[in-house]
Amino acid sequence: MRIGFDAKRLFLNNTGLGNYSRTLVKNLCRFYPEHEYVLYTPNAPKNSDTTFFFKQDSIEIFTPNSNTSFWRSIGIKKQLKKDGIDLFHGLSNELPFGIDKMELASVVTIHDVIFERYPGQYGFFDRKMYRYKTKRAIDEATQVISISNQTTEDLATYYNFAQGKCKILYQTCDDSFVNNQQAENHSEGSFFLSVGSVIERKNLLNILQAMTKIPAEQRRRLLVVGTGGDYYQRCRKFSADNGLDQLIDWKGYQSKEELYDLYDKAIALIYPSTFEGFGIPVIEALYRGCPAITSNLSSLKEAGGEAAMLVDPYSIEELTQAMVQLVNPTIREKLLSSFSTHLDKFDPQVLSRQLMDVYLASVNAK
């Protein structure tokens, strides 16, 4: 089978959607090398995240001669036909327009519809475009993949016609986290860790507010991995105004190798986002043997489950209590005992088999 992918974010996004795309294709190559995989992208930079894809016999990379904004939506269809693609997978909420009129099967992954839940966080035209592309992709796809129960519920709310063609298929983290997982976390960890873009729904400001509620002698350092815009600056200002600067290490972007070390040495990951389609940093942390404090809302209660400490992300008191409790090695060890069973749901081989079953069913249905 020749399987094509919208690989723009695989090559050009170093965070959530890019990580999902890279992990999915890597695992397919690993467990199903008998198939051919074609990556379609406006351009294909070669770096530490993408080198793998240039070295695989089962992978082809296609970039157009002219990098136009319409190629991924319209022009790509001629190339798919020319390349004899049996199935095309849109990895990030969209498909080429009119793909349902082609002979090939199509699958689209819907990560979230946050723009529907929190429209005020998006510009008017962005919101309209996201809604249009999502609706078209769901309507025209042979099969829709939802990455969590939460996303499936949101699709039923905002795009009711998606019911009946939606399959829940969890994502996992990069196999380098899985293959190098720690048996247990360092009990002498001296800092908390925040990972992700510093935007409002990631809730860093509430973490900082919680730190001010902890007696000074009991506070621990916080390492912040990620950057942002206006909200990031608000967090920096709050830190400076409230005497936290000596406790906060603003790390910016970190490579996977650097993240291994941070997860291994952290007291816990703190990820109290108010809403996520999934929340890969939680899975990364658990695979490294690092406890997690995360939200009891949206898909994060699925990602963390019994292996994480779930809190109301709007409650400064609950965040404060969780940080104080997880300094206690006994409480951390109790969470650790749940990791193995919980992580079975995110096993790369199991998820790849489920995905291949979706592909085969879609091709047969077409």
Secondary structure per residue as TSV (DSSP state, phi and psi in degrees):
chain	resnum	aa	ss	phi	psi
A	1	M	-	360.0	136.7
A	2	R	E	-102.3	118.0
A	3	I	E	-114.8	124.3
A	4	G	E	-101.2	150.6
A	5	F	E	-132.4	141.4
A	6	D	E	-75.7	101.7
A	7	A	-	-105.0	19.4
A	8	K	H	-55.4	-50.4
A	9	R	H	-76.8	-24.6
A	10	L	H	-56.6	-41.1
A	11	F	H	-93.5	-26.4
A	12	L	H	-118.0	6.5
A	13	N	-	-130.8	122.9
A	14	N	-	-99.5	11.1
A	15	T	S	-120.1	-135.8
A	16	G	H	-51.6	-63.2
A	17	L	H	-66.9	-33.8
A	18	G	H	-66.8	-43.1
A	19	N	H	-63.8	-41.4
A	20	Y	H	-58.8	-47.7
A	21	S	H	-64.0	-47.3
A	22	R	H	-63.6	-43.5
A	23	T	H	-64.4	-43.7
A	24	L	H	-61.7	-48.4
A	25	V	H	-69.6	-39.5
A	26	K	H	-58.1	-45.5
A	27	N	H	-68.6	-34.4
A	28	L	H	-64.1	-42.8
A	29	C	H	-62.3	-36.7
A	30	R	H	-71.0	-45.0
A	31	F	H	-97.8	-19.6
A	32	Y	-	-134.0	63.1
A	33	P	T	-70.1	-10.1
A	34	E	T	-74.7	-15.5
A	35	H	S	-93.0	165.4
A	36	E	E	-109.9	134.9
A	37	Y	E	-121.1	125.6
A	38	V	E	-116.3	122.5
A	39	L	E	-101.2	116.4
A	40	Y	E	-102.4	122.8
A	41	T	-	-150.7	144.6
A	42	P	S	-57.2	-36.6
A	43	N	-	-155.5	162.2
A	44	A	-	-133.2	78.3
A	45	P	-	-66.1	145.2
A	46	K	-	-104.2	119.3
A	47	N	S	-148.7	-171.5
A	48	S	T	-62.3	-28.2
A	49	D	T	-80.6	-25.8
A	50	T	T	-113.8	-6.2
A	51	T	H	-53.2	-40.1
A	52	F	H	-48.7	-42.4
A	53	F	H	-73.6	-18.0
A	54	F	H	-85.1	-10.7
A	55	K	S	-106.7	-1.8
A	56	Q	-	-96.1	130.2
A	57	D	T	-64.3	-27.3
A	58	S	T	-85.7	-0.8
A	59	I	E	-113.8	134.8
A	60	E	E	-116.2	145.3
A	61	I	E	-119.5	125.8
A	62	F	E	-119.5	129.4
A	63	T	-	-124.2	141.3
A	64	P	-	-73.7	159.0
A	65	N	S	-67.4	-35.5
A	66	S	S	-119.5	127.4
A	67	N	-	-87.5	80.2
A	68	T	-	-98.3	155.5
A	69	S	T	-70.6	-16.0
A	70	F	T	-95.1	-7.4
A	71	W	I	-62.1	-46.6
A	72	R	I	-65.7	-26.8
A	73	S	I	-91.5	-29.1
A	74	I	I	-132.5	-57.2
A	75	G	I	-62.9	-26.9
A	76	I	H	-63.1	-24.1
A	77	K	H	-62.2	-38.2
A	78	K	H	-62.6	-38.4
A	79	Q	H	-69.6	-37.8
A	80	L	H	-60.5	-42.4
A	81	K	H	-66.2	-44.1
A	82	K	H	-61.7	-37.3
A	83	D	T	-83.0	-1.5
A	84	G	T	65.0	39.9
A	85	I	-	-72.8	131.1
A	86	D	S	-86.5	-33.0
A	87	L	E	-148.6	137.1
A	88	F	E	-116.4	133.1
A	89	H	E	-115.5	114.6
A	90	G	E	-83.6	111.6
A	91	L	S	-83.2	-6.2
A	92	S	S	-147.9	67.7
A	93	N	S	72.2	5.2
A	94	E	-	-146.9	157.2
A	95	L	-	-134.4	158.7
A	96	P	-	-58.6	140.6
A	97	F	T	-64.8	133.7
A	98	G	T	80.1	15.8
A	99	I	G	-66.4	-22.1
A	100	D	G	-69.3	-15.8
A	101	K	G	-86.4	-6.0
A	102	M	S	-88.9	167.9
A	103	E	S	-77.6	-21.5
A	104	L	S	-78.0	158.6
A	105	A	E	-84.5	160.0
A	106	S	E	-142.1	144.5
A	107	V	E	-129.4	140.6
A	108	V	E	-128.1	136.3
A	109	T	E	-94.6	124.1
A	110	I	E	-102.7	115.1
A	111	H	-	-83.7	-44.3
A	112	D	-	-168.3	167.8
A	113	V	-	-128.5	54.2
A	114	I	H	-59.6	-30.8
A	115	F	H	-64.4	-21.1
A	116	E	H	-82.7	-39.8
A	117	R	H	-73.2	-39.6
A	118	Y	-	-126.5	66.5
A	119	P	G	-60.4	-27.9
A	120	G	G	-66.4	-15.3
A	121	Q	G	-87.5	1.3
A	122	Y	S	-128.0	147.5
A	123	G	-	-67.2	158.1
A	124	F	H	-57.1	-49.9
A	125	F	H	-70.5	-36.6
A	126	D	H	-60.9	-45.0
A	127	R	H	-62.1	-44.3
A	128	K	H	-63.2	-42.2
A	129	M	H	-67.2	-44.7
A	130	Y	H	-59.8	-42.4
A	131	R	H	-64.7	-43.8
A	132	Y	H	-63.5	-47.7
A	133	K	H	-65.3	-40.2
A	134	T	H	-65.7	-46.1
A	135	K	H	-61.3	-45.0
A	136	R	H	-62.8	-44.2
A	137	A	H	-62.6	-44.7
A	138	I	H	-63.0	-42.7
A	139	D	H	-65.5	-39.2
A	140	E	H	-93.8	-15.7
A	141	A	-	-70.1	145.9
A	142	T	S	-68.3	-38.6
A	143	Q	E	-144.8	142.0
A	144	V	E	-109.5	130.9
A	145	I	E	-104.1	126.9
A	146	S	E	-108.5	137.4
A	147	I	S	-88.3	-0.7
A	148	S	S	-163.2	163.7
A	149	N	H	-61.6	-36.3
A	150	Q	H	-62.2	-45.4
A	151	T	H	-64.1	-38.8
A	152	T	H	-61.5	-42.1
A	153	E	H	-63.5	-40.0
A	154	D	H	-67.0	-36.6
A	155	L	H	-65.3	-37.5
A	156	A	H	-65.7	-32.2
A	157	T	H	-76.5	-47.8
A	158	Y	H	-98.7	-22.4
A	159	Y	-	-137.4	69.3
A	160	N	G	-56.3	-29.4
A	161	F	G	-68.4	-8.9
A	162	A	G	-72.4	-19.7
A	163	Q	T	-62.3	139.8
A	164	G	T	98.0	-20.8
A	165	K	S	-123.8	14.9
A	166	C	E	-106.8	127.4
A	167	K	E	-119.0	125.4
A	168	I	E	-78.9	125.9
A	169	L	-	-142.7	106.0
A	170	Y	-	-60.8	158.9
A	171	Q	-	-105.3	162.6
A	172	T	-	-122.6	179.3
A	173	C	-	-95.3	174.3
A	174	D	-	-52.8	138.1
A	175	D	H	-62.7	-17.2
A	176	S	H	-67.8	-29.9
A	177	F	H	-72.1	-39.9
A	178	V	H	-67.9	-46.9
A	179	N	H	-72.0	-20.7
A	180	N	T	-112.1	23.5
A	181	Q	-	-61.5	148.6
A	182	Q	-	-88.4	143.8
A	183	A	S	-71.3	-35.5
A	184	E	S	-155.1	156.6
A	185	N	-	-82.6	155.6
A	186	H	-	-67.9	114.7
A	187	S	T	-70.0	-15.4
A	188	E	T	-92.7	14.0
A	189	G	-	-49.7	140.6
A	190	S	-	-116.5	0.4
A	191	F	E	-144.9	156.0
A	192	F	E	-92.4	159.4
A	193	L	E	-131.0	131.5
A	194	S	E	-117.3	127.7
A	195	V	E	-127.5	128.9
A	196	G	S	136.9	164.9
A	197	S	-	-56.5	137.6
A	198	V	-	-87.9	82.3
A	199	I	-	-124.6	167.7
A	200	E	G	-58.2	-44.7
A	201	R	G	-71.2	-13.5
A	202	K	G	-75.8	-19.4
A	203	N	-	76.0	26.8
A	204	L	H	-61.2	-35.8
A	205	L	H	-60.1	-36.7
A	206	N	H	-68.4	-33.2
A	207	I	H	-62.6	-44.5
A	208	L	H	-64.2	-40.2
A	209	Q	H	-63.5	-38.8
A	210	A	H	-63.0	-38.4
A	211	M	H	-61.3	-33.5
A	212	T	H	-70.3	-18.6
A	213	K	H	-85.8	-13.0
A	214	I	S	-85.2	132.7
A	215	P	-	-51.9	140.5
A	216	A	G	-52.5	-39.9
A	217	E	G	-72.2	-15.1
A	218	Q	G	-101.9	-4.6
A	219	R	-	-70.4	148.8
A	220	R	-	-119.9	160.0
A	221	R	E	-65.1	156.7
A	222	L	E	-127.0	124.5
A	223	L	E	-101.9	125.3
A	224	V	E	-107.5	112.0
A	225	V	E	-100.5	112.0
A	226	G	B	137.8	164.3
A	227	T	-	-135.6	177.6
A	228	G	-	-171.4	-165.4
A	229	G	S	-109.7	-116.5
A	230	D	H	-61.2	-42.9
A	231	Y	H	-65.0	-39.4
A	232	Y	H	-57.4	-44.0
A	233	Q	H	-66.8	-34.9
A	234	R	H	-61.7	-41.2
A	235	C	H	-66.6	-41.2
A	236	R	H	-62.1	-41.4
A	237	K	H	-66.3	-43.1
A	238	F	H	-60.3	-42.5
A	239	S	H	-59.5	-46.2
A	240	A	H	-66.8	-42.1
A	241	D	H	-70.4	-21.2
A	242	N	T	-114.5	21.2
A	243	G	T	67.4	29.3
A	244	L	-	-101.5	-6.5
A	245	D	G	-56.5	-34.4
A	246	Q	G	-72.2	-13.8
A	247	L	G	-101.5	-11.4
A	248	I	E	-106.3	129.2
A	249	D	E	-115.0	108.1
A	250	W	E	-85.4	99.4
A	251	K	E	-86.5	-19.5
A	252	G	E	69.0	-156.1
A	253	Y	S	-71.0	139.9
A	254	Q	-	-128.4	143.2
A	255	S	-	-71.2	167.5
A	256	K	H	-58.2	-42.5
A	257	E	H	-61.7	-38.8
A	258	E	H	-69.9	-35.9
A	259	L	H	-65.8	-37.0
A	260	Y	H	-50.2	-51.5
A	261	D	H	-64.4	-39.6
A	262	L	H	-68.0	-44.5
A	263	Y	H	-60.8	-41.7
A	264	D	H	-64.7	-29.1
A	265	K	H	-104.9	-3.5
A	266	A	E	-79.3	149.4
A	267	I	E	-62.8	-46.5
A	268	A	E	-167.7	154.6
A	269	L	E	-79.6	137.1
A	270	I	E	-113.6	116.0
A	271	Y	E	-139.1	66.7
A	272	P	-	-91.2	49.6
A	273	S	-	-60.6	144.0
A	274	T	S	-77.8	-19.4
A	275	F	-	-163.4	135.7
A	276	E	-	-144.0	147.1
A	277	G	S	-67.8	-33.5
A	278	F	-	-149.3	-76.5
A	279	G	-	111.4	62.8
A	280	I	H	-58.6	-36.2
A	281	P	H	-54.5	-30.5
A	282	V	H	-63.9	-44.7
A	283	I	H	-67.6	-40.9
A	284	E	H	-56.6	-47.6
A	285	A	H	-61.4	-46.9
A	286	L	H	-62.8	-39.4
A	287	Y	H	-63.7	-28.8
A	288	R	T	-87.6	3.4
A	289	G	T	77.9	22.6
A	290	C	-	-104.3	120.8
A	291	P	-	-58.8	160.3
A	292	A	E	-134.2	137.7
A	293	I	E	-103.7	118.4
A	294	T	E	-142.2	177.0
A	295	S	E	-76.2	148.7
A	296	N	S	-92.1	15.1
A	297	L	S	-112.0	165.6
A	298	S	T	50.9	-147.6
A	299	S	T	-77.5	-9.3
A	300	L	H	-65.6	-27.8
A	301	K	H	-69.6	-22.1
A	302	E	H	-79.6	-43.5
A	303	A	H	-65.5	-40.2
A	304	G	H	-88.0	-44.9
A	305	G	G	54.0	-146.1
A	306	E	G	-74.1	-9.9
A	307	A	G	-85.3	-4.7
A	308	A	S	-124.4	162.9
A	309	M	E	-93.8	112.7
A	310	L	E	-93.8	133.1
A	311	V	E	-134.1	159.6
A	312	D	-	-72.9	114.0
A	313	P	T	-66.4	-16.0
A	314	Y	T	-88.1	-8.9
A	315	S	-	-96.3	109.3
A	316	I	H	-63.0	-36.1
A	317	E	H	-63.1	-45.1
A	318	E	H	-66.5	-38.9
A	319	L	H	-63.1	-42.6
A	320	T	H	-61.8	-47.9
A	321	Q	H	-61.2	-41.2
A	322	A	H	-63.9	-41.3
A	323	M	H	-65.3	-40.4
A	324	V	H	-66.5	-43.0
A	325	Q	H	-65.9	-39.4
A	326	L	H	-77.1	-6.0
A	327	V	T	-70.5	-21.9
A	328	N	S	-76.6	115.7
A	329	P	H	-57.8	-32.2
A	330	T	H	-64.3	-42.5
A	331	I	H	-67.7	-39.0
A	332	R	H	-65.5	-40.5
A	333	E	H	-65.3	-35.0
A	334	K	H	-63.4	-42.3
A	335	L	H	-64.4	-42.2
A	336	L	H	-57.3	-33.0
A	337	S	T	-65.8	-17.3
A	338	S	T	-94.3	-8.2
A	339	F	H	-59.8	-50.6
A	340	S	H	-59.1	-49.3
A	341	T	H	-63.3	-42.8
A	342	H	H	-63.1	-41.8
A	343	L	H	-72.2	-14.1
A	344	D	G	-56.5	-31.0
A	345	K	G	-68.4	-17.3
A	346	F	G	-115.4	21.3
A	347	D	-	-63.0	126.5
A	348	P	H	-58.3	-40.6
A	349	Q	H	-68.3	-41.0
A	350	V	H	-63.1	-45.8
A	351	L	H	-66.8	-36.4
A	352	S	H	-66.0	-38.5
A	353	R	H	-64.6	-41.8
A	354	Q	H	-62.9	-40.1
A	355	L	H	-65.9	-43.7
A	356	M	H	-63.0	-34.9
A	357	D	H	-62.1	-39.2
A	358	V	H	-63.9	-43.7
A	359	Y	H	-58.9	-50.9
A	360	L	H	-63.3	-41.5
A	361	A	H	-64.1	-37.5
A	362	S	H	-67.8	-42.3
A	363	V	H	-63.6	-43.0
A	364	N	H	-65.2	-36.2
A	365	A	H	-69.4	-32.3
A	366	K	-	-72.2	360.0
